[in-house]
Amino acid sequence: MRQAIARGIDREQIANALLGPLGGGPVLNNHIFMTNQSGYQDNSGVVKFDPEKAKQGLDAAGWTLASGQTFRSKAGKELTLNLLIPSGVPAPEQESKLIQQQLKNIGVNVKISTLGDDFFDNGVTPGKFDMTIFTWVGTPFPISSSESIYAKPKGADIQQNYARIGTKEIDDLFNQAASTLDSAEAVRLANEADKKIWEEVHSLTTYQRPDIWAGKSSLVNIGALGFATLKYQDIGYKAGSASSAAPSASPSSTP
């Protein structure tokens, strides 16, 4: 069911709509690694945008679309999802409307609801949503910082797993990746965990925001950093070298 709904969401369209004015940006197809990190690979094939397969999956799950109906139903109940977003934040507002239209095309009704300052306390944390939109910020330590997001909940202890979806297999892969001293093996295990996360459809990563800086062309050794650290002693003005100090852009750490 989750895979079918995910196949009805065009993440590339969302990324282009949100990042187009900034010059575009990559769709993020990994839950653990950012596109500019070693180890990144696309593991999202199981939820690749495919409206026809989405419809077939919903049919197989018993949610059918009767003649003349706009939305699917099962045993007399309409297929309606509550999409919770924070109020007054432009990006989630735009994303939610795109998702609403995309899922309408496969017969899924999406009701958009909003919460203000209590978005997390009274919405996300207690799980009062079918879908929600917010940002996770990547770190230079992608495996250890991601583990609590996808850990299988133990009773009321969900850590940061607001989706409340997890498996022992995913937990074991994270534990192995975090404990090995072989960096290549850690990356392999993390990507195995990511494949399982996609299969479960814990969440859909959408896009990675670009880091954009603007400055005078004569100012050198400062700009878009990604996960790099500035060397302040190397920042300065260089006369007659405009090309070496043009404004730059690189992916940041925000999925």
GUDO-363661 format. One record per residue (C-alpha): residue number from 0; residue in three letters; x, z, y. Coordinates in nm, 4 decimals. Example, Ala and Ser with C-alpha at 12.3 -4.5 7.8 and 13.67 -1.06 7.14 Angstrom:
<0,"ALA",<1.2300,0.7800,-0.4500>> <1,"SER",<1.3670,0.7140,-0.1060>> 
***
This chain:
<0,"MET",<0.0000,0.0000,0.0000>> <1,"ARG",<0.2765,0.0962,0.2460>> <2,"GLN",<0.4799,-0.2093,0.1495>> <3,"ALA",<0.1801,-0.4357,0.2115>> <4,"ILE",<0.1153,-0.2903,0.5568>> <5,"ALA",<0.4855,-0.3109,0.6425>> <6,"ARG",<0.4895,-0.6801,0.5486>> <7,"GLY",<0.2203,-0.7340,0.8115>> <8,"ILE",<0.4416,-0.6029,1.0947>> <9,"ASP",<0.6703,-0.8553,1.2635>> <10,"ARG",<0.9639,-0.6425,1.3771>> <11,"GLU",<1.1463,-0.9445,1.5167>> <12,"GLN",<0.8571,-1.0162,1.7530>> <13,"ILE",<0.8633,-0.6523,1.8634>> <14,"ALA",<1.2389,-0.6613,1.9242>> <15,"ASN",<1.2152,-0.9841,2.1230>> <16,"ALA",<0.9276,-0.8504,2.3330>> <17,"LEU",<1.1004,-0.5226,2.4153>> <18,"LEU",<1.4582,-0.6447,2.4510>> <19,"GLY",<1.4032,-0.9996,2.5772>> <20,"PRO",<1.4300,-0.9001,2.9447>> <21,"LEU",<1.7633,-0.7313,2.8612>> <22,"GLY",<1.9065,-1.0400,2.6949>> <23,"GLY",<1.7787,-0.9631,2.3461>> <24,"GLY",<1.9065,-0.7392,2.0721>> <25,"PRO",<1.9286,-0.7144,1.6941>> <26,"VAL",<1.6493,-0.6096,1.4616>> <27,"LEU",<1.7739,-0.2985,1.2831>> <28,"ASN",<1.7497,-0.3453,0.9054>> <29,"ASN",<1.9176,-0.0242,0.7906>> <30,"HIS",<1.8033,0.3369,0.8249>> <31,"ILE",<2.1523,0.4855,0.8154>> <32,"PHE",<2.4019,0.2503,0.9805>> <33,"MET",<2.3796,0.0863,1.3215>> <34,"THR",<2.4527,-0.2881,1.3361>> <35,"ASN",<2.7895,-0.2211,1.5021>> <36,"GLN",<2.9021,0.0300,1.2383>> <37,"SER",<3.1143,-0.0421,0.9347>> <38,"GLY",<2.8883,-0.0311,0.6303>> <39,"TYR",<2.5842,-0.1897,0.7920>> <40,"GLN",<2.3918,-0.4308,0.5715>> <41,"ASP",<2.0356,-0.5604,0.5627>> <42,"ASN",<1.8438,-0.3773,0.2884>> <43,"SER",<1.4941,-0.4488,0.4218>> <44,"GLY",<1.3932,-0.7441,0.2018>> <45,"VAL",<1.1119,-0.5511,0.0334>> <46,"VAL",<0.9228,-0.5326,0.3653>> <47,"LYS",<1.0179,-0.8721,0.5082>> <48,"PHE",<0.7424,-1.0009,0.7396>> <49,"ASP",<0.5066,-1.2045,0.5246>> <50,"PRO",<0.1360,-1.1870,0.6187>> <51,"GLU",<0.0220,-1.3673,0.3039>> <52,"LYS",<0.2032,-1.1262,0.0720>> <53,"ALA",<0.0694,-0.8422,0.2866>> <54,"LYS",<-0.2857,-0.9615,0.2268>> <55,"GLN",<-0.2213,-0.9992,-0.1461>> <56,"GLY",<-0.0853,-0.6450,-0.1627>> <57,"LEU",<-0.3879,-0.5031,0.0142>> <58,"ASP",<-0.6202,-0.6980,-0.2139>> <59,"ALA",<-0.4368,-0.5576,-0.5162>> <60,"ALA",<-0.4779,-0.2055,-0.3778>> <61,"GLY",<-0.8535,-0.2591,-0.3568>> <62,"TRP",<-0.8780,-0.3033,0.0197>> <63,"THR",<-1.0692,-0.6305,0.0438>> <64,"LEU",<-1.1991,-0.8373,0.3311>> <65,"ALA",<-1.5607,-0.9399,0.2896>> <66,"SER",<-1.6954,-1.2584,0.4420>> <67,"GLY",<-1.7722,-1.2102,0.8102>> <68,"GLN",<-1.5773,-0.8839,0.8375>> <69,"THR",<-1.2790,-0.8296,1.0664>> <70,"PHE",<-1.1311,-0.5329,0.8807>> <71,"ARG",<-1.0840,-0.4513,0.5143>> <72,"SER",<-1.2758,-0.1846,0.3300>> <73,"LYS",<-1.2741,-0.0007,-0.0013>> <74,"ALA",<-1.5702,0.1849,-0.1523>> <75,"GLY",<-1.7504,0.1499,0.1805>> <76,"LYS",<-1.4616,0.2922,0.3878>> <77,"GLU",<-1.2945,0.0792,0.6540>> <78,"LEU",<-0.9156,0.0537,0.6495>> <79,"THR",<-0.8321,0.2257,0.9784>> <80,"LEU",<-0.4927,0.3733,1.0718>> <81,"ASN",<-0.4200,0.6199,1.3519>> <82,"LEU",<-0.1123,0.5108,1.5496>> <83,"LEU",<0.0090,0.8057,1.7581>> <84,"ILE",<0.2313,0.7423,2.0618>> <85,"PRO",<0.3580,0.9502,2.3564>> <86,"SER",<0.1543,0.8937,2.6717>> <87,"GLY",<0.3092,0.7351,2.9777>> <88,"VAL",<0.6058,0.5796,2.7949>> <89,"PRO",<0.6071,0.1978,2.8407>> <90,"ALA",<0.7991,0.0937,2.5262>> <91,"PRO",<0.5727,0.2650,2.2678>> <92,"GLU",<0.2660,0.1433,2.4569>> <93,"GLN",<0.3845,-0.2173,2.4293>> <94,"GLU",<0.4968,-0.1787,2.0687>> <95,"SER",<0.1703,-0.0188,1.9604>> <96,"LYS",<-0.0369,-0.3033,2.1042>> <97,"LEU",<0.1773,-0.5592,1.9235>> <98,"ILE",<0.1410,-0.3688,1.5955>> <99,"GLN",<-0.2330,-0.3372,1.6508>> <100,"GLN",<-0.2692,-0.7153,1.6873>> <101,"GLN",<-0.0327,-0.7959,1.3998>> <102,"LEU",<-0.2166,-0.5700,1.1562>> <103,"LYS",<-0.5538,-0.6967,1.2741>> <104,"ASN",<-0.4394,-1.0365,1.1481>> <105,"ILE",<-0.4246,-0.8973,0.7927>> <106,"GLY",<-0.7477,-0.6990,0.8243>> <107,"VAL",<-0.6138,-0.3549,0.9136>> <108,"ASN",<-0.7781,-0.1666,1.2006>> <109,"VAL",<-0.5312,0.0299,1.4158>> <110,"LYS",<-0.6580,0.2982,1.6526>> <111,"ILE",<-0.4016,0.3954,1.9158>> <112,"SER",<-0.4043,0.7605,2.0248>> <113,"THR",<-0.1770,0.9389,2.2717>> <114,"LEU",<-0.0410,1.2854,2.3339>> <115,"GLY",<0.1531,1.4107,2.6359>> <116,"ASP",<0.4157,1.6846,2.6356>> <117,"ASP",<0.2751,1.8121,2.3060>> <118,"PHE",<0.3452,1.4780,2.1298>> <119,"PHE",<0.5829,1.6411,1.8819>> <120,"ASP",<0.4445,1.9938,1.8676>> <121,"ASN",<0.0816,1.8977,1.8107>> <122,"GLY",<0.1200,1.5479,1.6675>> <123,"VAL",<0.4420,1.4442,1.4971>> <124,"THR",<0.5633,1.7767,1.3539>> <125,"PRO",<0.2312,1.8762,1.1889>> <126,"GLY",<0.1854,1.5180,1.0637>> <127,"LYS",<-0.1325,1.4316,1.2532>> <128,"PHE",<-0.0817,1.0550,1.2323>> <129,"ASP",<-0.0842,0.7590,0.9953>> <130,"MET",<0.1863,0.5832,1.1985>> <131,"THR",<0.3847,0.6915,1.5014>> <132,"ILE",<0.6595,0.5596,1.7288>> <133,"PHE",<0.9620,0.7452,1.8574>> <134,"THR",<1.3390,0.7007,1.8797>> <135,"TRP",<1.6166,0.8267,1.6566>> <136,"VAL",<1.9652,0.8195,1.8074>> <137,"GLY",<2.2501,0.7119,1.5807>> <138,"THR",<2.5772,0.9021,1.5612>> <139,"PRO",<2.9396,0.8335,1.4624>> <140,"PHE",<2.8597,1.0249,1.1398>> <141,"PRO",<2.5679,0.8186,1.0068>> <142,"ILE",<2.5431,0.9570,0.6534>> <143,"SER",<2.5446,1.3306,0.7231>> <144,"SER",<2.3259,1.2969,1.0347>> <145,"SER",<2.0613,1.0952,0.8459>> <146,"GLU",<2.0245,1.3168,0.5408>> <147,"SER",<1.7684,1.5600,0.6841>> <148,"ILE",<1.5460,1.2723,0.8053>> <149,"TYR",<1.4918,1.1415,0.4515>> <150,"ALA",<1.5242,1.4590,0.2430>> <151,"LYS",<1.2293,1.5244,0.0127>> <152,"PRO",<1.0161,1.8018,0.1679>> <153,"LYS",<1.0136,2.1349,-0.0112>> <154,"GLY",<0.6731,2.2805,0.0601>> <155,"ALA",<0.6376,2.3456,0.4323>> <156,"ASP",<1.0085,2.2777,0.4879>> <157,"ILE",<1.0204,1.9128,0.5949>> <158,"GLN",<1.3468,1.9407,0.7934>> <159,"GLN",<1.3279,1.6236,1.0102>> <160,"ASN",<1.1319,1.4210,0.7576>> <161,"TYR",<0.8174,1.3773,0.9655>> <162,"ALA",<0.6962,1.1006,0.7333>> <163,"ARG",<0.6941,1.3533,0.4474>> <164,"ILE",<0.8051,1.0796,0.2064>> <165,"GLY",<1.1053,1.1390,-0.0172>> <166,"THR",<1.2391,1.1346,-0.3719>> <167,"LYS",<1.4965,1.3246,-0.5761>> <168,"GLU",<1.6822,0.9958,-0.6256>> <169,"ILE",<1.7298,0.9531,-0.2505>> <170,"ASP",<1.8417,1.3160,-0.2158>> <171,"ASP",<2.0951,1.2750,-0.4973>> <172,"LEU",<2.2421,0.9604,-0.3400>> <173,"PHE",<2.2834,1.1352,-0.0048>> <174,"ASN",<2.4468,1.4356,-0.1734>> <175,"GLN",<2.6909,1.2123,-0.3603>> <176,"ALA",<2.7710,1.0094,-0.0482>> <177,"ALA",<2.8355,1.3233,0.1559>> <178,"SER",<3.0576,1.4826,-0.1068>> <179,"THR",<3.2857,1.1931,-0.2046>> <180,"LEU",<3.6258,1.1568,-0.0375>> <181,"ASP",<3.6239,0.7798,-0.0971>> <182,"SER",<3.4872,0.6228,0.2228>> <183,"ALA",<3.4031,0.2911,0.0563>> <184,"GLU",<3.2105,0.4729,-0.2170>> <185,"ALA",<3.0273,0.6805,0.0451>> <186,"VAL",<2.9146,0.3618,0.2191>> <187,"ARG",<2.8009,0.2097,-0.1112>> <188,"LEU",<2.6005,0.5191,-0.2036>> <189,"ALA",<2.4466,0.5390,0.1445>> <190,"ASN",<2.3302,0.1798,0.1180>> <191,"GLU",<2.1821,0.2518,-0.2249>> <192,"ALA",<1.9893,0.5359,-0.0608>> <193,"ASP",<1.8788,0.3028,0.2170>> <194,"LYS",<1.7429,0.0521,-0.0347>> <195,"LYS",<1.5323,0.3298,-0.1878>> <196,"ILE",<1.4125,0.4365,0.1575>> <197,"TRP",<1.2937,0.0811,0.2236>> <198,"GLU",<1.1227,0.0640,-0.1161>> <199,"GLU",<0.9336,0.3843,-0.0404>> <200,"VAL",<0.8605,0.2532,0.3124>> <201,"HIS",<0.9479,0.5886,0.4612>> <202,"SER",<0.9664,0.4205,0.8044>> <203,"LEU",<1.0311,0.0864,0.9725>> <204,"THR",<1.3363,0.0673,1.1926>> <205,"THR",<1.2650,-0.1836,1.4652>> <206,"TYR",<1.5491,-0.2614,1.7045>> <207,"GLN",<1.8756,-0.1283,1.8368>> <208,"ARG",<1.8876,-0.0992,2.2127>> <209,"PRO",<2.1810,-0.2742,2.3815>> <210,"ASP",<2.4120,-0.0757,2.6041>> <211,"ILE",<2.4378,-0.2691,2.9305>> <212,"TRP",<2.6725,-0.1901,3.2169>> <213,"ALA",<2.7219,-0.3661,3.5480>> <214,"GLY",<3.0151,-0.3282,3.7829>> <215,"LYS",<3.2572,-0.5022,4.0116>> <216,"SER",<3.4603,-0.7713,3.8413>> <217,"SER",<3.7845,-0.6068,3.9492>> <218,"LEU",<3.7042,-0.2779,3.7726>> <219,"VAL",<3.8712,-0.2686,3.4312>> <220,"ASN",<3.8634,-0.0612,3.1123>> <221,"ILE",<3.5079,0.0611,3.1534>> <222,"GLY",<3.1845,-0.0863,3.0213>> <223,"ALA",<2.9569,-0.0820,2.7192>> <224,"LEU",<3.1056,0.1663,2.4737>> <225,"GLY",<2.8902,0.1837,2.1619>> <226,"PHE",<3.0476,0.4812,1.9811>> <227,"ALA",<3.3818,0.4506,2.1609>> <228,"THR",<3.5248,0.7132,2.3967>> <229,"LEU",<3.6459,0.6348,2.7463>> <230,"LYS",<4.0122,0.6703,2.8365>> <231,"TYR",<3.9650,0.7748,3.1947>> <232,"GLN",<4.3326,0.7361,3.2757>> <233,"ASP",<4.3029,0.3617,3.2037>> <234,"ILE",<4.0076,0.2979,3.4365>> <235,"GLY",<4.0874,0.1378,3.7682>> <236,"TYR",<4.0831,-0.1688,3.9897>> <237,"LYS",<4.3026,-0.4682,3.9132>> <238,"ALA",<4.3491,-0.7221,4.1880>> <239,"GLY",<4.3088,-1.0885,4.0959>> <240,"SER",<4.1804,-1.0327,3.7435>> <241,"ALA",<3.8037,-1.0852,3.7626>> <242,"SER",<3.7708,-1.2332,3.4138>> <243,"SER",<3.9178,-0.9278,3.2462>> <244,"ALA",<3.6637,-0.6959,3.4059>> <245,"ALA",<3.3347,-0.8826,3.3781>> <246,"PRO",<3.0242,-0.6713,3.3079>> <247,"SER",<2.9809,-0.6254,2.9359>> <248,"ALA",<2.7148,-0.5386,2.6813>> <249,"SER",<2.7291,-0.4022,2.3301>> <250,"PRO",<2.4875,-0.2349,2.0879>> <251,"SER",<2.4313,0.1334,2.1510>> <252,"SER",<2.3371,0.3976,1.8991>> <253,"THR",<1.9601,0.3959,1.9426>> <254,"PRO",<1.7334,0.2450,1.6749>> 
***
